[in-house]
Amino acid sequence: MNVPQDPLAGAVLPLTDRLSFRRCPIGRLSRPLRGLLFDMGDVLHDATLWRRWLLHLLGRMGLHTNYRCFYHIWDRDFLPDVHRGERPFCEALQAFLLSVGLSPAQIDEVQAACQARRRQWEETARPLPGVKPTLARLHAAGYTLGVLSDSEHPSSGLRDQLDRFGLSGLFSAVVSSIDLKQTKPHPIGYRTALEAMRLAPEQAAFVGHDTAELAGAARVGLQTIAFNFDPDAKADVFIARFDELLEVVSAAGVSLAAAG
């Protein structure tokens, strides 16, 4: 299913503001579920804070660019190396900023400010609205939950972050790209997570936002649910609020009454 048009495509707004413009859920799952596999950034929490801050800082330095175009280059050409463990984050960021025209002195200034900001946001990040109660209900209803994240942190670090979110004990599998040395949409990530969840692809759905990652999940055989999605994303179901997952899984044929 094609994504409904995003009236704010390219806008740099907080996730909760952007999601309010979308009318969802749209679509329906074709099979009942036993489990849900979640992307982490921009699905369980807002991962755009650092990006919006960096773009604002670069604007003050005279670099004015479109959010989506700017980070498309970062996400395509630089960040995957970090998430596969092939390159430190600071080294990748330095190369990226050099490629967009910043001077070495400007890059040093950005790097110094960036390190402290990223640590602060990692330590103070909170789940998006509806995430904690929705996951608690899904877990109480017997669904197997997992996380598959492209990250510079190993799975143990991701579990620590989930614990800080108040989501401890809800996930039977937490898989990081850096442990696998491979990022989504490569099938190894989805398959590793499903194996840890003890589910076949047809028994689960992937909840994500990225066009390529949703397509990769579909190729493995997972049903797909798009949340905070890219304008060109394709999925079986699109949701605007995280708690709409409860409606989606119930419509697929399994009641959540047991969760209260």
Backbone bond lengths (Angstrom), bond angles and torsions (degrees), N, CA, C in turn:
res aa  C-N    CA-C-N  psi(-1)  N-CA   C-N-CA  omega(-1)  CA-C   N-CA-C  phi
1 M - - - 1.458 - - 1.516 109.17 -
2 N 1.318 117.19 136.21 1.457 121.80 177.78 1.512 110.88 -77.22
3 V 1.323 115.19 151.76 1.457 121.45 -179.44 1.526 110.59 -71.77
4 P 1.346 118.69 142.61 1.458 120.42 169.30 1.518 109.82 -66.33
5 Q 1.318 117.75 145.31 1.454 121.30 -175.23 1.508 111.56 -62.41
6 D 1.329 115.30 136.35 1.459 122.15 178.83 1.526 108.98 -90.92
7 P 1.322 119.42 114.29 1.451 121.01 -178.67 1.514 113.50 -68.42
8 L 1.354 117.59 -11.87 1.454 120.20 -179.50 1.522 111.33 -118.38
9 A 1.343 117.05 30.17 1.456 119.85 -179.66 1.516 109.81 -55.84
10 G 1.339 115.77 129.03 1.449 120.80 179.85 1.508 114.14 88.72
11 A 1.318 117.80 -9.67 1.464 119.57 -179.33 1.518 110.36 -74.17
12 V 1.318 117.09 152.00 1.457 122.05 178.52 1.515 108.03 -108.49
13 L 1.331 115.30 83.90 1.458 121.46 -179.02 1.523 109.16 -126.76
14 P 1.330 117.70 155.45 1.461 119.54 173.74 1.524 110.67 -56.64
15 L 1.323 115.79 151.80 1.462 120.31 -176.14 1.516 112.00 -57.62
16 T 1.326 117.22 -42.69 1.459 119.13 -176.21 1.516 111.48 -64.25
17 D 1.338 118.15 -32.21 1.462 121.13 177.18 1.520 110.90 -70.76
18 R 1.332 116.26 -42.65 1.455 119.19 -177.69 1.525 111.83 -68.06
19 L 1.331 116.73 -38.08 1.454 119.87 -176.12 1.524 112.30 -66.91
20 S 1.310 117.53 -27.33 1.455 120.18 -176.59 1.527 112.44 -66.33
21 F 1.337 117.62 -14.33 1.452 120.97 -178.35 1.529 111.78 -88.17
22 R 1.312 118.49 -5.61 1.449 120.69 -175.26 1.516 111.13 -102.95
23 R 1.316 116.34 139.29 1.455 122.09 -179.48 1.522 107.99 -101.92
24 C 1.314 117.16 109.17 1.448 123.09 -174.35 1.533 108.42 -141.53
25 P 1.339 121.05 172.22 1.458 124.25 0.37 1.533 112.81 -77.41
26 I 1.309 115.08 153.15 1.458 122.78 176.12 1.515 107.25 -125.43
27 G 1.326 116.06 130.85 1.457 120.83 -179.62 1.519 111.93 99.61
28 R 1.313 114.53 178.05 1.463 121.12 -176.56 1.518 109.41 -153.74
29 L 1.322 116.55 140.34 1.449 120.45 174.61 1.522 109.64 -74.11
30 S 1.321 115.54 144.60 1.467 120.16 -176.64 1.524 112.51 -91.35
31 R 1.349 117.24 -14.36 1.463 120.54 -178.09 1.525 110.07 -135.03
32 P 1.338 117.42 146.89 1.469 119.60 172.71 1.524 110.56 -62.26
33 L 1.321 115.75 155.47 1.453 121.37 -176.96 1.517 111.75 -111.71
34 R 1.327 113.83 150.50 1.460 120.13 166.91 1.526 111.57 -112.21
35 G 1.345 115.75 -15.01 1.456 118.32 -178.99 1.508 112.96 -157.13
36 L 1.326 114.63 163.37 1.459 122.55 178.67 1.526 108.99 -132.61
37 L 1.327 115.02 132.02 1.460 122.04 177.92 1.527 108.39 -110.84
38 F 1.324 116.83 124.18 1.458 121.91 -172.55 1.519 111.95 -110.34
39 D 1.334 116.11 136.55 1.451 120.05 159.19 1.527 106.18 -68.25
40 M 1.324 117.04 164.18 1.466 118.99 -174.40 1.533 111.83 -106.20
41 G 1.327 117.51 -64.13 1.448 120.99 -179.52 1.515 112.63 -66.57
42 D 1.329 116.89 130.80 1.462 125.30 -179.08 1.523 113.20 69.44
43 V 1.326 117.04 7.70 1.463 121.84 172.09 1.526 109.08 -120.11
44 L 1.320 116.85 -53.37 1.469 120.22 176.15 1.522 112.11 -91.05
45 H 1.321 116.97 -27.42 1.467 120.53 178.33 1.523 109.55 -148.26
46 D 1.323 115.44 163.23 1.460 121.86 -178.60 1.524 109.12 -81.02
47 A 1.336 116.20 110.61 1.463 121.25 179.75 1.520 112.31 -97.53
48 T 1.333 117.31 9.23 1.465 119.90 -177.13 1.524 113.17 -92.01
49 L 1.327 118.68 -6.42 1.459 120.27 -174.59 1.526 111.55 -58.69
50 W 1.337 115.96 -51.00 1.465 119.33 179.30 1.513 110.67 -62.32
51 R 1.297 118.55 -39.74 1.464 121.28 -178.29 1.521 111.90 -64.58
52 R 1.318 116.34 -43.06 1.461 119.03 179.50 1.532 111.01 -67.60
53 W 1.337 116.06 -37.89 1.467 119.79 177.13 1.526 110.40 -62.79
54 L 1.349 117.74 -45.50 1.455 121.56 -179.16 1.527 111.15 -62.41
55 L 1.309 116.93 -42.68 1.463 119.71 179.95 1.530 110.82 -63.42
56 H 1.334 116.00 -38.23 1.456 120.01 177.56 1.533 110.68 -65.26
57 L 1.323 116.75 -43.29 1.461 121.18 178.73 1.525 110.85 -62.12
58 L 1.318 117.45 -43.94 1.459 120.65 179.96 1.521 111.40 -66.36
59 G 1.333 116.72 -32.64 1.457 120.10 176.13 1.518 111.54 -62.77
60 R 1.339 116.17 -37.80 1.468 120.31 177.15 1.522 111.44 -67.70
61 M 1.335 116.04 -22.71 1.463 120.43 177.40 1.528 112.22 -88.40
62 G 1.323 116.51 -1.83 1.452 119.88 177.24 1.507 115.54 102.81
63 L 1.341 117.28 1.15 1.470 120.26 178.32 1.522 108.35 -96.75
64 H 1.309 117.66 108.74 1.459 122.70 -178.53 1.522 108.55 -112.78
65 T 1.321 116.01 121.14 1.453 120.56 -174.95 1.516 109.94 -150.49
66 N 1.315 116.22 168.29 1.457 123.27 178.15 1.526 109.93 -82.00
67 Y 1.317 115.97 134.47 1.466 121.14 -177.80 1.530 111.73 -54.35
68 R 1.326 115.86 -51.75 1.459 119.42 -173.86 1.531 111.50 -65.25
69 C 1.312 117.76 -44.40 1.464 120.77 -179.85 1.525 111.32 -65.72
70 F 1.326 116.47 -43.00 1.457 121.84 -178.58 1.523 110.95 -59.82
71 Y 1.328 116.39 -50.03 1.457 118.85 -176.16 1.520 113.23 -81.89
72 H 1.314 117.74 -14.33 1.461 119.62 171.38 1.530 109.70 -61.61
73 I 1.315 117.04 -42.23 1.467 121.02 178.72 1.526 110.37 -66.01
74 W 1.334 116.64 -45.58 1.469 121.11 178.53 1.525 110.91 -59.35
75 D 1.317 116.56 -47.86 1.465 120.81 -176.82 1.526 112.04 -68.04
76 R 1.313 116.83 -32.03 1.468 120.46 -176.63 1.523 113.31 -84.24
77 D 1.338 116.62 -42.79 1.467 120.31 -167.51 1.522 115.05 -106.26
78 F 1.318 118.55 -15.18 1.458 119.80 -172.63 1.529 113.81 -127.40
79 L 1.336 117.29 -47.73 1.468 120.46 -173.29 1.528 113.73 -64.54
80 P 1.343 120.42 -36.91 1.472 118.68 179.65 1.530 113.62 -56.52
81 D 1.327 117.81 -35.87 1.463 119.90 177.93 1.529 111.10 -61.77
82 V 1.334 116.45 -37.17 1.464 120.87 178.05 1.525 110.00 -66.22
83 H 1.308 116.23 -45.45 1.469 121.08 -175.97 1.531 112.90 -73.21
84 R 1.329 117.17 -15.97 1.465 120.24 173.41 1.528 112.07 -95.02
85 G 1.311 116.78 -0.50 1.457 120.30 179.72 1.509 114.02 78.08
86 E 1.323 117.15 17.79 1.462 121.14 -177.15 1.524 112.70 -91.72
87 R 1.327 116.59 -12.18 1.464 120.26 -174.30 1.517 109.00 -157.40
88 P 1.328 119.41 134.08 1.467 120.03 175.73 1.526 111.20 -64.38
89 F 1.316 115.84 151.34 1.462 120.36 -178.46 1.526 111.60 -57.14
90 C 1.326 117.46 -47.18 1.464 120.42 -176.06 1.524 111.57 -62.59
91 E 1.316 116.85 -37.57 1.464 120.26 178.34 1.522 110.93 -66.62
92 A 1.335 116.84 -41.99 1.464 120.44 178.50 1.520 111.13 -65.08
93 L 1.337 116.37 -41.50 1.461 119.67 179.43 1.526 110.87 -64.50
94 Q 1.314 116.86 -40.42 1.460 120.59 178.41 1.531 110.74 -60.17
95 A 1.323 117.05 -45.58 1.463 120.59 179.74 1.524 111.24 -64.48
96 F 1.330 116.62 -38.72 1.461 121.37 179.14 1.524 111.19 -64.21
97 L 1.317 116.51 -48.09 1.459 120.27 -178.63 1.528 111.32 -65.61
98 L 1.320 116.66 -34.83 1.455 119.85 175.73 1.529 110.68 -64.61
99 S 1.331 116.24 -37.22 1.463 120.40 -178.13 1.523 112.89 -69.60
100 V 1.341 117.25 -24.40 1.472 119.86 179.62 1.521 112.37 -95.29
101 G 1.344 116.63 4.78 1.452 119.23 169.69 1.510 117.66 106.16
102 L 1.339 118.80 6.18 1.459 119.21 178.33 1.528 110.50 -75.60
103 S 1.316 115.59 149.85 1.457 121.32 177.24 1.527 109.80 -80.06
104 P 1.340 118.48 160.50 1.471 120.04 176.56 1.524 113.04 -55.59
105 A 1.339 117.73 -37.95 1.468 120.07 179.40 1.531 110.72 -66.26
106 Q 1.319 117.61 -41.58 1.466 120.82 177.77 1.519 110.87 -64.25
107 I 1.326 116.15 -40.48 1.464 120.42 179.67 1.519 110.83 -62.91
108 D 1.329 117.42 -41.80 1.467 120.37 177.73 1.528 110.78 -60.48
109 E 1.317 117.01 -39.79 1.464 121.56 179.10 1.526 111.26 -64.30
110 V 1.335 115.46 -44.02 1.464 120.21 179.15 1.514 110.74 -64.75
111 Q 1.327 116.96 -45.01 1.463 120.90 -178.15 1.523 111.58 -60.21
112 A 1.329 116.93 -42.83 1.463 120.28 -178.42 1.526 111.06 -63.68
113 A 1.328 116.44 -43.36 1.466 120.28 179.65 1.517 111.28 -71.07
114 C 1.315 116.02 -34.95 1.460 121.70 -173.17 1.525 112.40 -67.15
115 Q 1.322 117.30 -42.62 1.459 120.24 -175.29 1.524 111.35 -60.04
116 A 1.315 116.76 -45.91 1.469 119.93 -179.54 1.522 111.17 -66.48
117 R 1.320 117.55 -40.80 1.465 121.58 -179.49 1.519 111.23 -63.92
118 R 1.316 117.30 -45.19 1.468 120.40 -178.15 1.520 111.27 -62.85
119 R 1.321 117.15 -42.03 1.474 120.18 177.54 1.519 110.75 -61.71
120 Q 1.333 115.62 -42.79 1.461 119.75 -179.43 1.510 111.05 -62.04
121 W 1.330 117.91 -45.48 1.461 120.68 -177.73 1.520 111.74 -69.66
122 E 1.315 117.55 -35.94 1.458 119.35 176.89 1.523 111.32 -63.14
123 E 1.325 116.05 -37.50 1.460 120.54 -177.65 1.533 112.90 -77.44
124 T 1.328 116.76 -25.91 1.473 119.91 -174.85 1.527 113.16 -110.13
125 A 1.329 118.10 1.86 1.467 121.04 -178.52 1.527 110.25 -60.59
126 R 1.319 115.64 147.44 1.455 122.54 179.13 1.526 109.45 -131.12
127 P 1.329 117.46 157.22 1.471 118.97 178.29 1.522 111.43 -63.99
128 L 1.306 115.99 154.32 1.457 121.17 173.54 1.531 109.69 -66.69
129 P 1.332 118.00 158.59 1.464 121.01 -179.90 1.529 112.18 -54.41
130 G 1.317 115.42 133.63 1.456 121.40 176.74 1.509 115.48 87.06
131 V 1.325 118.11 -11.69 1.461 120.68 -174.78 1.530 111.48 -65.43
132 K 1.324 116.71 -52.01 1.471 119.63 -173.42 1.528 112.72 -63.73
133 P 1.340 120.35 -50.55 1.466 118.67 -179.75 1.520 112.92 -67.57
134 T 1.321 117.52 -33.52 1.467 119.98 -179.91 1.524 110.86 -67.02
135 L 1.321 116.99 -46.42 1.463 120.06 178.81 1.524 110.90 -63.85
136 A 1.326 116.67 -37.28 1.463 119.71 178.68 1.527 110.81 -62.65
137 R 1.329 117.41 -41.33 1.465 121.06 179.35 1.522 111.04 -68.07
138 L 1.316 116.82 -41.41 1.461 119.92 179.09 1.527 110.61 -63.52
139 H 1.320 116.59 -42.54 1.464 120.92 179.27 1.527 110.38 -65.39
140 A 1.335 116.80 -43.27 1.466 120.39 179.84 1.522 111.74 -64.80
141 A 1.322 116.88 -28.64 1.456 121.14 179.68 1.522 112.34 -80.97
142 G 1.324 117.69 -3.05 1.450 121.16 174.59 1.514 115.96 99.85
143 Y 1.316 117.37 6.84 1.459 119.73 177.31 1.529 110.23 -74.96
144 T 1.325 115.91 140.77 1.454 122.04 173.66 1.525 108.29 -86.27
145 L 1.321 116.48 126.78 1.457 121.62 -174.89 1.531 110.19 -115.66
146 G 1.331 115.20 142.74 1.454 120.46 178.17 1.513 111.19 -143.41
147 V 1.329 115.45 162.84 1.464 122.69 177.33 1.525 108.34 -125.85
148 L 1.328 114.90 135.40 1.461 122.22 173.32 1.519 107.20 -129.32
149 S 1.334 116.63 111.28 1.460 120.60 -172.49 1.520 111.23 -126.97
150 D 1.333 116.15 134.89 1.456 121.39 166.20 1.514 106.81 -79.49
151 S 1.325 117.24 114.59 1.463 120.58 -170.21 1.512 110.96 -152.67
152 E 1.324 115.55 153.05 1.461 121.05 171.95 1.522 110.96 -82.06
153 H 1.329 117.52 -7.34 1.457 122.13 -179.85 1.527 110.30 -100.41
154 P 1.337 117.89 144.04 1.474 120.29 175.43 1.520 110.92 -69.74
155 S 1.309 115.70 172.87 1.467 119.95 -176.83 1.523 111.84 -60.19
156 S 1.329 117.76 -32.25 1.467 119.77 178.39 1.528 110.85 -64.31
157 G 1.339 117.09 -38.12 1.458 120.47 176.86 1.515 112.24 -67.76
158 L 1.333 116.72 -36.45 1.462 120.31 177.04 1.526 110.61 -66.44
159 R 1.323 116.89 -39.31 1.470 119.32 177.14 1.530 110.99 -63.55
160 D 1.322 116.45 -37.99 1.464 119.32 176.72 1.531 110.48 -61.25
161 Q 1.322 116.17 -41.31 1.463 119.49 178.96 1.522 110.97 -66.53
162 L 1.322 117.72 -41.01 1.460 121.06 176.92 1.527 110.68 -62.06
163 D 1.329 116.09 -37.49 1.465 119.95 176.32 1.530 110.61 -61.70
164 R 1.339 116.77 -41.42 1.467 119.98 178.74 1.523 111.10 -65.54
165 F 1.324 116.80 -27.31 1.466 121.16 176.89 1.530 111.95 -75.81
166 G 1.331 117.19 -9.05 1.458 120.52 -175.51 1.512 112.85 82.38
167 L 1.344 116.93 23.89 1.459 121.77 -176.47 1.522 111.87 -110.40
168 S 1.294 116.64 20.53 1.461 121.51 -177.84 1.528 110.88 -60.06
169 G 1.307 116.27 134.94 1.458 122.16 174.39 1.513 115.44 84.35
170 L 1.332 118.54 -1.02 1.459 120.36 -177.11 1.524 113.06 -88.64
171 F 1.332 117.35 -20.54 1.465 120.59 -172.65 1.524 111.06 -110.94
172 S 1.309 115.30 126.37 1.461 119.86 177.69 1.518 112.03 -83.15
173 A 1.328 117.39 -15.63 1.464 121.29 179.18 1.519 108.84 -144.21
174 V 1.327 115.96 134.12 1.464 122.48 172.93 1.523 106.41 -133.06
175 V 1.311 116.36 114.65 1.467 122.07 -173.53 1.521 109.21 -120.34
176 S 1.338 115.75 131.65 1.463 121.74 178.96 1.521 110.46 -113.91
177 S 1.316 115.23 142.42 1.462 120.76 179.19 1.527 111.81 -61.12
178 I 1.328 117.23 -34.28 1.459 119.06 -175.24 1.521 111.74 -67.98
179 D 1.331 116.90 -26.65 1.464 120.42 175.42 1.523 111.22 -73.84
180 L 1.328 116.07 -32.80 1.463 121.36 -178.96 1.521 112.56 -87.66
181 K 1.329 116.79 -15.25 1.476 122.09 -173.52 1.521 111.27 60.98
182 Q 1.316 116.14 30.36 1.465 120.98 -179.24 1.529 108.90 -155.92
183 T 1.327 115.69 142.02 1.457 121.38 -177.79 1.524 111.34 -107.58
184 K 1.342 115.28 161.48 1.456 119.87 170.24 1.533 108.48 -63.56
185 P 1.309 119.99 144.23 1.469 127.23 15.06 1.532 115.44 -96.16
186 H 1.337 118.95 21.42 1.460 119.81 176.36 1.535 109.23 -58.00
187 P 1.319 118.14 137.11 1.480 119.85 -174.02 1.520 114.76 -65.49
188 I 1.340 119.05 -19.65 1.462 119.32 -175.48 1.523 111.94 -61.02
189 G 1.326 117.67 -34.18 1.454 119.45 -178.96 1.518 112.20 -66.26
190 Y 1.327 116.61 -49.65 1.469 120.60 179.24 1.534 110.22 -60.97
191 R 1.329 116.55 -43.66 1.469 120.08 -176.68 1.520 111.76 -68.53
192 T 1.329 116.94 -37.77 1.466 119.89 177.88 1.522 110.57 -64.20
193 A 1.324 116.67 -43.11 1.460 120.47 179.13 1.523 111.26 -64.92
194 L 1.322 116.79 -44.67 1.464 120.29 179.78 1.524 111.28 -62.52
195 E 1.322 116.69 -39.15 1.465 119.63 178.10 1.526 110.42 -62.68
196 A 1.332 117.19 -42.18 1.461 120.71 178.34 1.519 111.43 -66.79
197 M 1.333 116.94 -30.92 1.461 121.81 178.04 1.528 111.76 -82.10
198 R 1.337 116.85 -10.00 1.471 124.16 -178.65 1.522 111.37 60.82
199 L 1.320 114.14 44.52 1.456 120.82 179.47 1.516 110.28 -129.35
200 A 1.323 115.74 149.58 1.454 121.85 169.97 1.526 108.51 -84.55
201 P 1.330 118.53 156.25 1.469 119.85 -178.87 1.528 113.80 -53.96
202 E 1.337 116.67 -39.02 1.464 119.44 -177.18 1.532 112.92 -70.48
203 Q 1.324 117.56 -8.24 1.463 121.06 179.69 1.525 112.94 -95.71
204 A 1.333 117.24 -1.07 1.469 119.60 -172.51 1.523 110.81 -137.18
205 A 1.330 114.46 168.64 1.466 122.22 174.16 1.515 108.65 -131.27
206 F 1.316 115.19 148.50 1.459 122.08 175.92 1.511 108.87 -100.37
207 V 1.338 116.82 129.84 1.459 122.81 177.74 1.524 107.59 -107.17
208 G 1.334 115.99 111.62 1.456 120.00 -176.22 1.505 111.97 -146.06
209 H 1.334 115.16 -178.49 1.470 120.83 -178.35 1.515 112.53 -126.33
210 D 1.326 117.59 -23.32 1.458 122.46 -172.68 1.527 111.10 -86.64
211 T 1.326 116.12 135.58 1.464 121.82 -176.53 1.525 111.96 -56.68
212 A 1.330 116.67 -51.82 1.463 120.75 -176.54 1.526 111.55 -66.53
213 E 1.334 117.22 -36.89 1.460 120.40 -177.75 1.526 111.45 -71.67
214 L 1.322 117.37 -36.72 1.468 120.20 174.05 1.521 110.57 -64.40
215 A 1.328 116.77 -41.54 1.465 120.13 178.27 1.523 111.12 -65.05
216 G 1.319 117.13 -38.73 1.462 120.49 177.73 1.514 112.09 -63.32
217 A 1.321 116.81 -40.08 1.463 120.54 177.22 1.527 110.88 -63.28
218 A 1.314 116.01 -41.75 1.470 120.02 179.56 1.528 111.07 -63.20
219 R 1.325 117.21 -38.73 1.467 120.25 179.66 1.520 111.74 -64.95
220 V 1.323 117.49 -29.85 1.467 121.20 177.44 1.527 111.08 -74.90
221 G 1.330 117.09 -20.17 1.459 121.41 -179.79 1.509 114.55 112.65
222 L 1.335 116.62 3.58 1.462 120.52 176.96 1.520 110.39 -78.11
223 Q 1.322 116.32 145.60 1.449 120.03 164.71 1.537 107.21 -72.89
224 T 1.318 116.40 157.25 1.463 119.15 -172.62 1.521 111.46 -127.96
225 I 1.334 114.39 138.60 1.465 123.05 177.15 1.523 107.37 -126.22
226 A 1.324 116.73 121.51 1.465 121.88 -176.86 1.522 110.09 -98.95
227 F 1.326 115.39 127.97 1.470 122.35 178.07 1.519 107.89 -133.77
228 N 1.343 117.24 134.51 1.467 120.93 -175.30 1.521 110.07 52.74
229 F 1.294 115.59 48.98 1.463 121.87 -163.44 1.521 113.63 -87.35
230 D 1.346 114.08 156.15 1.461 121.98 173.27 1.521 109.86 -63.51
231 P 1.335 118.08 152.81 1.472 120.63 -178.40 1.521 114.03 -59.91
232 D 1.347 117.58 -28.74 1.462 120.31 -177.07 1.528 112.46 -103.76
233 A 1.316 116.94 16.53 1.466 120.45 -177.94 1.525 111.56 -68.41
234 K 1.331 115.54 149.38 1.456 123.24 172.23 1.526 107.88 -123.45
235 A 1.326 116.19 136.90 1.458 121.06 -178.67 1.515 109.20 -158.92
236 D 1.331 115.77 167.52 1.461 120.15 175.57 1.524 111.30 -73.00
237 V 1.339 115.53 -35.45 1.464 121.00 -177.87 1.523 108.62 -140.19
238 F 1.335 116.32 143.63 1.458 123.01 174.03 1.527 108.50 -118.00
239 I 1.338 116.40 132.00 1.457 120.40 176.65 1.529 109.33 -125.18
240 A 1.333 116.45 148.00 1.458 122.14 178.08 1.519 111.71 -100.29
241 R 1.331 117.13 -31.83 1.464 121.99 177.54 1.515 108.86 -116.16
242 F 1.319 115.86 142.43 1.447 119.59 -176.48 1.522 111.84 -61.39
243 D 1.344 116.82 -35.88 1.461 119.11 -177.51 1.529 112.81 -69.23
244 E 1.327 117.46 -10.15 1.465 119.89 174.30 1.517 112.59 -67.82
245 L 1.326 117.31 -12.09 1.463 120.48 173.41 1.522 111.46 -57.80
246 L 1.327 116.85 -35.42 1.458 120.58 -179.59 1.527 110.61 -62.20
247 E 1.318 116.39 -42.22 1.461 121.22 177.14 1.521 111.28 -65.88
248 V 1.321 116.21 -39.91 1.464 121.10 -176.86 1.524 111.37 -65.87
249 V 1.338 117.14 -47.41 1.459 118.93 -177.77 1.525 111.05 -71.09
250 S 1.336 117.77 -33.19 1.459 120.01 176.30 1.522 111.06 -65.43
251 A 1.329 116.89 -40.61 1.457 121.17 179.05 1.518 111.95 -65.96
252 A 1.347 116.37 -22.10 1.463 120.01 179.57 1.524 111.80 -78.24
253 G 1.343 116.94 -8.33 1.451 117.98 172.23 1.501 115.99 121.80
254 V 1.331 119.12 6.44 1.458 121.85 179.50 1.517 109.06 -122.76
255 S 1.301 117.24 126.16 1.464 121.39 -177.96 1.522 110.98 -79.02
256 L 1.328 115.30 144.53 1.455 121.10 175.63 1.531 111.60 -101.70
257 A 1.324 117.18 14.57 1.467 120.20 -175.73 1.517 111.79 -58.93
258 A 1.348 115.78 -32.81 1.458 119.01 -178.05 1.516 112.41 -64.29
259 A 1.344 115.43 -20.61 1.464 118.67 -179.16 1.510 111.90 -86.42
260 G 1.311 117.46 -3.46 1.451 120.08 178.66 1.491 112.15 81.55
